Amino acid sequence: MQAGRFFDEPPDDDQELPETAVLRVLWMTAQGMVWPWLLQSMCRKDAIKRALEAELIWAPVGDHLGYHITDAGRRRIMDWYQDNRPGTGPDDNAHVWRAVTMR
């Protein structure tokens, strides 16, 4: 299954955008997946939009500077990482770890 196809699916009308989708945008941006075509193929478009609106990432500038993570976005993903990195919590966090990092 191609990652973009999974993440492009909009949430159900009754379901709010999961926080893990926004964390995934932050993770991918922090890992250097900054080019629009790359980030959009690996993350949900509504999550990218939410991260932009919350000023957790900034939009690309011109053709040579892709998305970039803001200080607020960096703090948020680092706080999440500290609480969820492998070996620090219960095994039931493993599904969240995989959803955010694809690892």
N, C-alpha and C positions, 0 to 999 in steps of 0.2 A: 504494500500500500504506500502510496506517495504521501509524504507528510503534509504537503500543501492542501491536498484534497480533504484530509481529515480536519485540518485546522480552519479551512474556509467555511465549514458548515456553520451557519448561524445557530445560536441557541434557540431552544423552544421559546414561544411567546411568554410562557409562564416562568421560564428559567432565566435567571440573571446570568450575565457573563461570569464564568468562574474566575476566581482570583488567580488560579494556576495559569490561565491563558495570558494574563498580564505579566505574571512572573516569568513566563516563558519568553515573552518579548524582551524583558529586561535581561534575562540570562543570555539569550542569543546576541543581543546588542553588546553586552559586556564581553562576550566571547569573540567579538569581531565580525559577526554576521550583520554588517551594516548596510549592504547594498540593497536597494528597494526590492529588486527581483528575488534576492536571496531571503531576506526577512519575510517577505510576503509569501514565499513558498513554504516557509517553515512555521509560520505563526498565523493565527486567525486575524483577518483584517479588522474585525471589530475590536480585538485586543490591542492592535497597533494604534487604532484610532483613540481608544481609551487611554493608552499610555501617553500619546501625544497631548490629549486634552488635559491630563493630570500633570503635564510637564515633567514626566519621568524620562522621556526621550525627546530629542529635537529632530525635526524633519530634515531630510537631506538638503544640502545647499549646492546648487549647480550640479554639474556632472561628475565632480571629483571628491565631494565630501558627503558620504552617506549619512544614515541615521546615526545619532550619537546619544549616549546615555548622559543624563544630567546628574548633578550631585545628589539630588533627591532620589533618582532612580538607582544610583549606585548604593546609597544607604539602604534603600528598601531591599534590593537583591542581596546585599551583604547580611542584613538582619535575617532574611529568610535562610540564607546559606548557613549562618551560625546555628540556627535552630534545626535545620533539616539535613545537614551533610551526613553522609554515610558514617555509621558508627556512633552517632550522638543521640539518637532517639530510638523509639520502638520501631520494630520492623514494619509496622503498619504505615509508616511514613514513606516506605519504598515506592508505593504507587504514585505519590505526589512528586517524589524525586524524579522518577522516570517521566512523568508528565511534563515537568518543567525542563529537564535537561536532556531528555531522550537517551539517557544512559542506564 
